[in-house]
Amino acid sequence: MTALTVRKQDGAFVLDSGAGRRASLRTGWTWRYGEIRTGAGLWTVAPTDRRRLGATAQTEHGVAVRLDPLRSHVPGPGGVARWVPGRCGGEVVRDGHRIEVRLPGRPGGPIRVDVTGDWAEVELVTLTACFALMSRRRRRTLTTMAIVGTVSHGPTG
């Protein structure tokens, strides 16, 4: 098992996977889209649905990674991939190999990633999973703020 960390650095989330390889994720304020940059190229990442349960990373040539509870795809050889999101983390599983992502309890803290087995484009899959989980967290935060803002003003008159 390999333990990786994703940290916020200069406005991006940076994954240092060792051997001088670095990958980064940059997003908009609402987390409705983002960009993942690895040594292999640049991908646009976006949620798969309104509830933000999953995400896709794609180029103009098509989808490279799709993490969705019903239908997932990751690069490389092997069987069907499965994406299991949770409230504080999630995991991608394929053929007994696993990428487990755990979000920090506080915003801005490091994200812990445990990788078991061999993965093609591990940086891309990992940052897509991070985007899916953090985008969902951001949606919950914005929804809560909107509800509190609406309810907290009380009756007028």
trRosetta pair geometry for C-beta under 8 A, 3 or more apart (Angstrom, degrees):
i j d omega theta_ij theta_ji phi_ij phi_ji
1 114 5.6 -5 -176 -173 116 99
1 115 6.8 151 -160 76 62 45
1 116 4.9 -28 -103 -89 82 83
2 114 7.4 152 78 -158 45 49
2 115 4.5 -18 62 62 98 101
2 116 7.8 180 21 -74 70 36
3 112 6.9 -30 -162 -163 97 92
3 113 7.2 138 -163 79 48 55
3 114 5.7 -21 -102 -102 67 70
3 115 7.9 -171 -77 20 21 76
4 15 6.2 27 164 -160 126 98
4 16 7.5 -177 -157 72 91 53
4 17 5.9 -15 -120 -107 130 69
4 112 7.8 136 78 -166 52 45
4 113 4.2 -25 67 71 98 110
4 114 7.8 -175 23 -78 74 23
4 115 6.3 39 -6 -11 114 113
4 126 6.8 -18 83 -150 150 159
5 15 7.6 174 91 -131 39 62
5 16 7.2 -3 65 44 82 89
5 110 4.9 -13 -166 -177 109 127
5 111 6.9 140 -162 70 55 54
5 112 6.4 -25 -105 -105 72 52
5 113 7.0 -169 -78 22 23 87
6 13 5.2 25 170 171 109 104
6 14 6.9 165 -155 76 63 34
6 15 4.9 -29 -99 -82 85 82
6 25 7.7 9 -161 20 129 120
6 110 6.7 149 70 -165 48 70
6 111 4.0 -12 56 56 105 111
6 113 6.4 69 -18 -20 99 119
6 126 7.4 -179 -60 146 124 112
6 127 7.3 144 -113 -99 138 74
6 130 5.6 -23 55 -106 176 155
7 13 7.2 170 86 -152 23 62
7 14 5.8 -26 65 58 74 88
7 110 5.0 -30 -89 -108 82 90
7 111 7.7 -158 -66 22 38 74
8 11 7.9 18 -175 -99 90 6
8 12 7.4 166 -150 87 58 30
8 13 5.7 -38 -93 -96 60 66
8 14 7.7 119 -130 12 13 81
8 108 5.9 -68 21 -145 144 64
9 12 6.3 -31 70 67 69 76
9 13 7.7 104 22 -125 73 21
9 14 4.6 -27 36 5 122 129
11 26 6.8 30 129 -126 89 100
12 24 4.3 19 153 -175 137 119
12 25 6.3 153 -172 70 85 42
12 26 4.7 -50 -109 -78 95 82
13 24 6.6 146 75 -159 48 64
13 25 4.3 -15 58 58 104 101
13 26 7.8 -176 20 -71 72 37
13 27 7.9 23 0 -6 110 105
13 111 7.4 23 -164 11 125 130
13 127 7.2 153 97 -134 113 98
13 130 6.4 -158 129 137 152 145
13 134 7.9 -178 -54 -7 160 168
14 22 6.2 -15 -168 -169 101 108
14 23 7.4 153 -155 82 54 43
14 24 5.0 -22 -100 -102 69 88
15 22 7.0 153 81 -160 55 56
15 23 4.7 -11 59 63 105 93
15 24 7.3 -169 19 -80 72 37
15 25 7.8 55 -13 -10 102 98
15 113 7.5 5 -130 17 117 151
15 123 5.7 166 91 -140 135 89
15 126 6.0 119 -126 103 163 131
15 127 6.0 -123 -10 -67 138 101
15 130 7.9 -167 -60 -13 121 153
16 21 7.7 136 -161 86 50 57
16 22 5.4 -21 -105 -107 66 84
17 21 4.9 -36 65 89 101 109
17 22 7.4 175 18 -95 77 31
17 23 6.9 30 -11 5 115 104
17 122 6.6 132 -135 93 149 115
17 123 5.6 -103 -28 -78 145 101
18 21 6.6 8 73 40 44 93
21 38 7.9 15 -179 -166 101 86
21 39 5.8 -71 -139 -24 93 134
21 123 6.9 -129 147 -55 116 141
22 39 7.9 106 53 -50 50 92
23 36 6.7 11 174 -177 108 90
23 37 6.5 180 -156 91 63 53
23 38 4.2 -9 -112 -101 111 79
23 39 7.4 -82 -78 -11 85 70
23 123 3.7 138 -20 178 156 129
23 124 7.2 -131 -151 -61 154 50
23 126 7.8 117 75 67 142 110
23 127 5.8 -124 128 -35 123 139
24 36 7.3 175 89 -149 44 50
24 37 5.1 -1 55 53 89 97
24 127 7.7 90 135 -119 12 149
25 34 5.7 26 -177 154 87 138
25 35 7.3 166 -150 84 47 45
25 36 5.3 -14 -99 -100 76 76
25 45 7.2 -27 -139 30 103 150
25 127 4.6 179 -59 -166 119 116
25 130 6.3 -163 1 88 165 124
25 131 5.9 -152 -157 -67 142 101
26 34 5.9 173 89 -163 45 89
26 35 5.1 -4 56 54 95 92
26 37 7.7 25 1 -3 102 106
27 31 5.2 10 171 -109 141 64
27 33 7.2 162 -145 94 73 41
27 34 3.7 -40 -95 -96 75 113
27 35 7.9 -171 -76 20 43 59
27 131 7.0 159 -80 -128 124 97
27 134 7.8 -150 -21 106 165 125
27 135 7.7 -158 -138 -83 148 90
28 31 6.7 -155 69 -58 72 22
28 32 6.1 -29 62 41 127 80
28 33 5.9 43 4 58 118 77
28 34 6.9 -137 2 -79 68 66
30 138 6.7 142 -177 144 41 129
30 142 6.8 26 -137 -65 84 159
31 34 7.1 -11 -144 -46 59 113
31 52 8.0 53 118 -136 111 150
31 131 7.5 173 -164 -164 100 76
31 134 6.3 -141 -134 119 146 86
31 135 4.1 -173 149 -117 119 71
31 138 4.0 114 19 53 142 158
31 139 7.3 -107 76 -42 119 75
32 46 6.9 7 155 -139 58 88
32 47 6.9 -69 -148 8 51 109
32 135 7.5 120 -85 -147 26 115
33 44 6.7 -18 -170 -175 106 95
33 45 6.9 146 -165 82 55 55
33 46 4.8 -17 -108 -94 77 91
34 44 7.6 150 82 -161 41 52
34 45 4.7 -21 67 64 90 104
34 46 7.6 171 23 -72 66 50
34 131 5.6 -146 44 -127 143 129
35 42 6.2 -12 -172 -168 108 97
35 43 7.0 153 -158 79 58 47
35 44 6.1 -34 -101 -104 69 53
35 45 6.9 174 -92 15 16 89
36 42 7.3 156 82 -156 51 48
36 43 4.6 -11 59 61 99 100
36 45 5.4 68 -19 -31 106 124
36 57 5.7 -24 28 -134 138 127
36 124 6.1 111 132 -129 143 69
36 127 4.8 138 -127 109 124 137
36 128 6.7 -49 -49 -63 159 72
36 131 7.4 -93 -62 -37 113 138
37 41 7.7 -113 -142 127 58 31
37 42 5.2 -12 -103 -104 78 77
37 43 7.9 -172 -75 24 36 68
38 41 6.6 8 60 47 81 46
38 43 7.8 15 8 2 99 107
38 121 7.3 116 90 -150 171 85
38 123 4.6 137 -116 98 126 132
38 124 5.5 -75 -22 -61 150 85
38 127 7.8 -166 -61 16 105 141
39 123 7.8 91 14 39 85 156
40 121 6.7 -63 23 -111 157 99
40 124 7.2 -50 52 -46 127 126
41 59 6.7 -10 134 -84 139 139
42 59 7.3 107 87 -105 63 101
43 57 4.2 38 148 178 142 97
43 58 6.2 124 -160 50 94 17
43 59 5.8 -78 -110 -59 69 78
43 64 6.1 -88 -113 32 138 132
43 65 7.7 47 177 23 162 103
43 124 6.5 76 6 -139 151 110
44 57 7.2 161 78 -152 37 53
44 58 5.8 -32 61 66 86 73
44 59 7.3 133 13 -94 84 37
45 55 5.6 24 -177 169 97 123
45 56 6.9 -179 -143 89 56 44
45 57 4.7 -19 -93 -97 88 77
45 58 7.9 141 -87 15 42 63
45 127 7.5 -122 -61 126 160 95
45 128 5.9 -160 -126 -115 127 74
45 131 4.9 16 142 132 143 175
46 55 6.5 170 88 -152 27 82
46 56 6.1 -13 59 55 76 86
47 50 7.8 105 120 -90 135 11
47 52 4.2 -66 -130 -115 140 75
47 53 7.9 93 -164 33 100 42
47 54 7.0 115 -161 80 63 47
47 55 5.5 -57 -105 -98 39 74
47 132 7.1 119 -113 -122 71 67
47 135 5.4 -161 -70 135 107 149
47 136 7.9 127 -114 -63 123 72
48 52 7.8 124 40 -132 64 34
48 53 6.8 -61 59 67 108 75
48 54 4.0 0 15 80 133 99
48 55 6.0 -134 -26 -83 86 18
48 56 5.8 104 -82 -26 86 93
48 66 7.0 88 -93 -160 129 87
48 67 7.5 -146 -27 78 133 57
48 68 4.8 -117 127 -91 176 110
48 132 8.0 6 -1 -119 99 110
49 52 6.8 -139 74 -52 66 25
49 53 6.0 2 49 27 117 93
49 54 7.0 57 11 40 94 87
49 68 7.7 96 -14 -130 109 109
51 136 7.5 21 149 -122 65 99
51 139 7.7 153 -166 117 36 161
52 55 7.7 18 -161 -67 74 85
52 132 7.0 168 169 -160 80 61
52 135 4.8 -141 -165 118 133 103
52 136 4.3 -177 109 -85 112 70
52 139 5.1 165 16 -12 145 149
53 68 6.9 74 100 -142 99 62
53 69 5.7 -47 149 -9 130 111
53 85 5.6 -167 -165 33 71 147
53 132 7.3 2 139 -175 28 109
53 136 6.8 68 -90 -91 33 131
54 66 7.1 41 153 174 130 66
54 67 4.5 -163 -155 105 96 68
54 68 3.7 -131 32 -92 174 55
54 69 6.5 -146 -50 -12 118 65
54 72 7.4 -142 -140 -92 140 90
54 83 5.8 85 -112 108 110 155
54 85 7.0 -142 -74 -32 63 131
54 132 5.3 -26 -151 -134 30 133
55 65 7.8 18 102 111 84 103
55 66 8.0 -156 100 -144 40 43
55 67 5.5 14 49 52 69 103
55 128 5.3 -167 92 -176 117 82
55 129 7.7 -169 42 -87 119 23
55 131 5.0 123 -139 98 176 107
55 132 3.9 -135 -7 -75 110 90
55 135 6.7 119 -77 22 122 145
56 63 5.2 -58 -166 -134 118 114
56 65 6.7 166 -153 91 48 62
56 66 4.9 -5 -107 -106 89 73
56 67 7.6 -169 -76 25 44 63
56 128 7.6 -23 -165 -151 11 123
57 63 7.3 107 73 -158 44 68
57 64 5.3 -50 99 62 92 100
57 65 4.3 26 39 47 106 104
57 124 5.9 -171 103 -178 161 99
57 127 7.7 80 -84 90 146 93
57 128 4.5 -96 -29 -92 122 121
57 131 7.9 122 -70 37 100 147
58 62 6.2 -101 -149 140 104 27
58 63 4.4 -51 -92 -100 109 52
58 64 6.1 167 -104 6 44 77
59 62 7.0 4 60 44 74 40
59 64 6.7 51 -2 -30 92 114
63 66 5.3 28 161 -52 137 104
63 73 6.9 85 119 73 115 130
64 75 5.9 -16 -178 -53 86 113
64 121 7.1 -101 162 150 121 171
64 124 6.4 -49 120 161 131 147
65 73 6.8 -170 -146 93 33 72
65 74 5.6 20 -124 -115 86 64
65 75 6.8 -62 -72 -17 80 86
65 121 7.5 -143 -61 113 115 134
65 124 5.8 178 -29 139 137 103
65 125 5.6 180 -120 -99 141 63
65 128 4.6 -139 108 -32 144 172
66 71 6.8 -20 126 117 129 81
66 72 5.7 -172 101 -144 77 45
66 73 4.5 41 40 37 101 91
66 74 8.0 -131 43 -60 55 51
67 72 5.3 20 -124 -126 42 108
67 74 7.8 40 -73 -69 82 95
67 81 7.9 -74 -106 125 69 126
67 83 4.0 127 -167 -101 83 152
67 85 8.0 103 147 -55 113 103
67 92 6.5 -79 -116 -92 115 112
67 125 7.9 117 -61 -156 118 74
67 128 5.8 148 -6 132 124 112
67 129 6.0 141 -86 -89 170 69
67 132 5.4 -89 88 -47 130 158
68 71 5.0 -1 79 61 123 65
68 72 5.5 -175 43 -73 63 68
68 83 6.0 103 43 48 18 137
69 72 7.8 31 -79 -44 9 105
69 83 5.8 -103 -79 85 43 90
69 84 7.0 77 -116 -104 87 42
69 85 6.7 -86 -64 16 104 95
72 80 7.4 107 67 173 86 78
72 81 4.3 -97 111 96 114 97
72 82 6.0 153 34 -112 137 17
72 83 4.5 145 -82 -14 141 102
72 92 7.2 -172 174 -136 153 95
73 81 6.3 141 -114 36 16 121
74 81 4.6 94 6 -60 104 162
74 92 6.5 88 -55 177 146 138
74 94 6.5 -129 44 -27 128 152
74 119 7.4 -46 149 -157 137 103
74 120 7.5 148 142 64 92 89
74 121 7.5 -163 179 71 88 108
74 125 5.2 32 -140 -105 122 125
75 120 4.6 -105 112 104 95 116
75 121 4.6 53 53 22 134 131
75 124 7.2 39 13 75 126 136
75 125 7.5 -133 29 -55 86 107
76 119 6.5 -170 12 -169 163 49
76 120 2.8 164 -69 14 117 126
76 121 6.9 -156 -35 20 106 89
77 120 7.5 99 13 -23 59 133
78 81 7.6 70 102 -63 117 83
78 94 5.1 82 132 150 138 119
78 95 4.6 -111 -158 -11 113 138
78 97 7.5 -62 -133 25 159 126
79 94 6.0 -180 68 -167 77 85
79 95 5.0 136 23 -63 102 92
80 94 7.0 -151 100 -124 31 92
81 92 6.0 -7 -175 -173 113 96
81 93 7.1 150 -159 77 62 42
81 94 4.2 -40 -101 -72 72 119
82 92 7.2 156 78 -156 48 49
82 93 4.8 -19 59 61 99 93
82 94 7.0 163 14 -72 69 64
83 90 6.8 17 -177 166 79 125
83 91 7.8 177 -148 91 44 42
83 92 5.6 -14 -99 -102 70 75
83 129 7.5 -162 -135 -109 106 94
83 132 7.6 -32 -174 121 136 172
84 90 5.9 178 93 -159 54 80
84 91 5.3 -4 57 56 100 82
84 92 8.0 -179 21 -80 71 30
84 93 7.1 18 1 1 113 111
85 90 4.0 -29 -115 -102 51 132
85 132 6.4 -115 -94 134 128 118
85 133 6.4 -178 -141 -91 103 79
85 136 6.9 108 177 -13 144 164
86 89 5.3 5 61 67 112 59
86 90 5.4 176 16 -80 73 64
88 102 6.6 15 137 -156 89 72
88 103 5.3 -133 -170 52 59 97
88 105 7.7 -2 -139 -90 126 62
89 100 6.8 31 162 176 127 80
89 101 5.4 -176 -156 97 84 60
89 102 4.1 -25 -95 -107 138 52
89 103 5.7 -159 -74 5 67 75
89 133 6.6 -1 -130 -130 28 151
90 100 7.8 -167 101 -148 34 53
90 101 5.6 0 57 56 72 102
90 129 6.0 -153 83 -168 113 103
90 132 6.9 -54 45 95 159 118
90 133 5.4 -158 6 -76 117 115
91 98 5.8 -11 -173 -166 119 99
91 99 6.4 164 -154 83 65 51
91 100 4.4 -17 -102 -103 105 69
91 101 6.9 179 -83 18 49 69
91 129 8.0 26 -121 -151 17 143
92 98 7.1 153 80 -155 54 49
92 99 4.5 6 50 51 101 103
92 125 6.1 -112 59 171 168 116
92 129 5.9 -111 -29 -80 115 134
93 96 7.8 16 -171 -92 91 8
93 97 7.2 158 -154 81 51 50
93 98 5.2 -8 -104 -103 77 80
94 97 5.6 -19 70 58 72 97
95 117 7.6 165 91 -174 90 160
96 117 6.6 134 106 -72 77 147
97 116 5.9 -171 -153 100 56 75
97 117 2.8 -111 -117 75 99 153
97 118 6.7 -84 -112 48 146 45
97 119 6.3 167 151 -67 141 87
98 114 7.5 6 110 106 101 92
98 115 7.5 -179 94 -149 57 36
98 116 4.5 22 49 46 87 111
98 117 6.8 100 17 16 53 113
99 113 6.6 -10 -172 -170 87 101
99 114 7.5 165 -154 84 40 50
99 115 5.3 -1 -109 -108 77 76
99 116 7.8 -153 -68 28 40 66
99 119 6.6 29 -55 -65 118 160
99 122 7.2 170 -94 -151 131 86
99 125 6.0 145 9 122 168 117
99 126 5.9 -130 -171 -90 138 78
99 129 6.4 -177 116 -10 121 162
100 113 7.0 158 81 -155 52 50
100 114 4.6 -5 56 56 104 97
100 115 7.9 -159 25 -71 67 35
100 116 7.9 34 -4 -1 100 102
101 111 6.4 -2 -167 170 92 113
101 112 7.6 152 -157 86 44 52
101 113 5.3 -10 -103 -104 69 83
101 126 6.9 146 -81 -155 115 73
101 129 4.8 169 -16 128 148 122
101 130 5.9 -152 -153 -77 147 66
101 133 6.1 -159 110 -8 130 152
102 111 6.9 165 79 -167 51 66
102 112 4.6 -10 58 64 105 99
102 113 7.6 -168 22 -75 70 38
102 114 7.8 35 -5 -3 107 97
103 111 5.9 -28 -114 -119 48 94
103 133 5.6 -159 -53 143 121 131
103 134 6.9 154 -111 -78 126 76
103 137 6.7 155 -157 -52 167 150
104 107 7.5 154 82 -92 109 12
104 108 7.5 -74 73 70 145 40
104 109 2.9 -172 178 79 167 119
104 110 6.2 106 -62 60 127 39
104 111 6.3 -101 -23 -82 87 53
104 112 7.9 110 -70 -8 73 85
105 109 6.9 21 46 27 58 155
106 109 5.0 91 68 -24 83 120
111 130 5.8 86 135 -123 169 115
113 126 5.4 38 -149 -149 156 122
113 130 7.8 -59 -74 -64 122 108
115 119 6.6 -97 -160 5 118 129
115 122 6.1 33 -132 -158 150 132
115 126 7.4 -54 -75 -81 117 122
119 122 4.1 104 84 -85 117 89
119 125 6.1 -97 169 35 137 148
121 124 4.1 -23 166 34 108 120
121 125 5.9 113 108 -21 86 91
122 125 5.9 -58 -143 41 32 108
122 126 5.9 33 159 -21 67 112
123 126 5.8 -58 -144 39 26 111
123 127 6.2 15 163 -10 64 110
124 127 6.3 -60 -142 42 25 102
124 128 6.2 27 157 -20 62 110
125 128 5.8 -57 -148 36 28 113
125 129 6.5 29 154 -18 63 106
126 129 5.8 -57 -153 36 30 111
126 130 6.4 31 150 -19 65 105
127 130 5.2 -45 -143 35 39 116
127 131 6.3 45 154 -22 65 100
128 131 5.7 -50 -149 34 31 113
128 132 6.5 35 151 -21 63 103
129 132 5.7 -51 -148 33 33 113
129 133 6.5 25 157 -12 65 107
130 133 6.1 -62 -149 41 29 105
130 134 5.9 14 162 -7 68 115
131 134 6.2 -64 -136 46 25 100
131 135 5.7 29 163 -25 65 113
132 135 6.0 -55 -141 35 20 112
132 136 6.6 21 157 -17 58 108
133 136 5.9 -58 -154 35 29 110
133 137 6.5 28 151 -18 64 106
134 137 5.3 -49 -145 37 38 114
134 138 6.2 42 153 -22 67 103
135 138 5.6 -52 -147 35 31 112
135 139 6.5 36 151 -22 63 103
136 139 5.7 -50 -150 32 32 114
136 140 6.7 33 152 -17 63 102
137 140 5.8 -54 -154 35 33 111
137 141 6.5 33 150 -20 65 106
138 141 5.6 -53 -149 36 34 113
138 142 6.3 29 156 -15 67 106
139 142 6.0 -57 -145 40 29 106
139 143 6.2 29 156 -19 64 109
140 143 5.8 -57 -146 39 29 111
140 144 6.2 30 156 -20 65 108
141 144 5.8 -56 -148 36 28 111
141 145 6.4 28 154 -18 64 106
142 145 5.7 -52 -146 36 32 112
142 146 6.4 34 154 -20 64 105
143 146 5.8 -55 -150 35 31 111
143 147 6.4 28 154 -17 65 106
144 147 5.8 -56 -147 37 31 109
144 148 6.2 27 158 -15 66 109
145 148 5.9 -56 -142 41 29 108
145 149 6.0 31 157 -21 64 111
146 149 5.7 -56 -145 38 27 113
146 150 6.4 24 157 -17 62 108
147 150 5.9 -59 -149 37 29 108
147 151 6.0 12 161 -7 67 114
148 151 6.1 -63 -136 46 27 101
148 152 5.5 28 169 -28 67 118
149 152 6.3 -49 -126 30 19 110
149 153 7.6 26 168 -30 51 100
150 153 7.2 -66 -176 12 26 106
153 156 7.5 -7 141 -58 107 95
